[in-house]
Amino acid sequence: GKVRPQVGLRSQVSSQVMGEPVKQDKVIDGKAMAQEVRFEMLAIADRLHEEYGRRPGLAVVIVGNRTDSQVYVRNKVKACEECHILSSKVELPGDASQQEIIQQVRTLNADPSIHGVLVQLPLPPHVDEAAVLDEISLSKDVDGFHPVNIGLLALKGREPSATPCTPAAVMEMLRRSNVVLRGKAAVVVGRSNIVGMPVSLLLLAKDASVQIVHSQTPVDELEAAVRSADVVVACAGSPGLVKGQWVKEGATVIDVAINAVDDASKKRGYRLTGDVEFDVAVQRAGKISPVPGGVGPMTIAMLMRNTVTLAAKQLQDAKEKAA
């Protein structure tokens, strides 16, 4: 039987926003969803261990000591432990040469105990990120950023070996929230390689009619696009860019951005906020993801799913080769 987490999909707290009660089931609980995914991956990882005598293995390469990168890597390692995935952290100094980083990636490519290789971005300015990412073996491209994987994502009826984790998180949140996409108007605010472009392709593959708007779109066109959207995915990295008033009644809003905004009332001196004006949008939306506690935890859960998927394929292939 499947291991089921002992958590309700939604926290039982009722929110007060701007003095009006908000139905909590509007707010998509990314933390609880991620917990469910991790339990599912734990069961598969254990099954792979029983069948092949090996655990899925994820290697993370981190260059330099950026605080945010260190936090992300720590969260990834913790999630691996929860899912019975072996994790290996390769730390290089901030002044490591591009060749040294590439050499580490090649070593991990050749290691049969590692099934997924991830290079934590951003890399220091003296390093060509594309050159490093292109070195990751396609079969171990756990982040799904390899040009071949992105190409497969863009081709109808083709499947990449792994889908980029944040776009996959958005799609999984929509699926688990029972949001219908076929024939619906979806607007993606942002066009990055990491989120905007791949999530647009994934929404198209689910038969949504997709419009992409971005930093160069005139604000009145941006507003018109959001007002007409059944589903809004905000991933521009610009706090408050999407006004709550623009959100169509009953629309689904997934806020991908995590922006640090100065806030003297907070102990850290800042607070985290998305691209969407949450307090107003939550009154109008049918479903909305919060920041933090929405897409973030689900992104790491999708990394676990990608690792387990790649491990299953490699272990199966190795078994067939040995036979």
VENLIN-V564533 format. One record per helix or strand of 3 or more residues. SS is the DSSP state (~ for helix, > for strand). FROM is the first residue (numbers start at 1). TO is the last residue. Records with the same first field share a line. If there is no record, write none. Layout:
SS: FROM-TO + FROM-TO
This chain:
>: 15-17 + 20-22 + 57-63 + 86-92 + 116-119 + 185-189 + 209-213 + 231-234 + 252-255 + 259-262 + 270-273 + 287-289
~: 24-26 + 30-52 + 67-82 + 98-109 + 129-133 + 138-140 + 147-154 + 165-176 + 196-205 + 219-228 + 244-246 + 278-284 + 295-322
